[in-house]
Amino acid sequence: MNYIIDEHGIPITAPRKRNKKEESDIQKAIQKYAMLKRWLVIRINSGHLSADSRVFRSYIIANTNMSAGLADLLLIRDGVHLFLEVKKPKGRVSPAQKQFAQLCEKYGANYHIVKSLADAQEILQQFEVL
């Protein structure tokens, strides 16, 4: 681990270098873009608590009784609802996320995995009202 010395001579952990885009960076860019394009943007992946090595989520998918796998974002505009699962370029979809994608397909919901702002822009443009 790298350390730097602060103004009092105390070693502290050096800040991490972030060379690659994190999922949160991609998600924030998508949110900003969608809001500029007049979409209602609901960030779903923000609610969970951890205690004693257990994770408690603030939602339950009633059809499966699962509390994992829900997409990161829900975008709504002009009667169109889009679930977006945001991944970094080499990110993988979890088994719970795959199950949610299958559930969306079964019920005719629009579900997409996006790995960049460009991916999301392409999807949103398909739903632009002329």
C-alpha positions, -999 to +999 in steps of 0.1 A: +000+000+000+013+035-008+015+061+019+020+099+018+030+121+047+006+148+058+016+182+071+021+168+106+044+140+095+018+113+099+017+086+072-017+084+055-030+062+027-024+077-007-055+083-028-063+056-053-057+064-089-088+059-109-078+051-145-109+033-155-145+043-154-164+030-124-200+019-127-210+049-106-194+073-130-212+058-159-245+058-140-241+094-131-235+104-167-265+084-178-287+101-152-276+136-163-281+128-199-316+113-194-327+142-173-316+166-200-337+146-224-367+150-201-368+115-186-379+109-151-349+091-135-353+068-105-321+054-091-331+020-076-298+007-064-293+032-036-312+015-008-295-012+014-282-016+049-255-040+061-254-055+096-236-086+109-225-096+074-261-095+062-275-071+036-310-057+039-325-041+008-353-017+007-373-036-019-387-071-026-396-083-061-429-099-051-430-123-081-398-140-070-396-129-034-360-117-042-343-086-028-315-086-053-311-082-090-333-052-096-319-029-123-299+002-113-321+028-130-358+031-140-364+058-166-399+070-175-411+093-202-443+095-223-456+062-210-424+044-217-406+026-188-370+015-191-350-006-167-312+000-171-286-022-155-253-003-156-221-022-158-185-011-164-171-022-198-159-056-185-186-059-159-206-091-155-243-096-147-250-115-115-274-145-115-300-124-096-297-097-123-301-124-150-332-137-133-346-101-131-339-097-169-359-129-176-387-116-154-388-084-174-389-103-207-417-125-194-438-094-185-429-073-215-408-047-196-380-029-214-347-041-198-313-032-210-277-037-199-256-007-207-218-004-203-214+032-214-232+065-218-232+058-256-251+025-250-277+044-230-280+072-255-286+047-283-314+030-263-330+063-253-330+076-289-351+046-299-379+060-276-377+096-286-410+111-295-408+129-329 
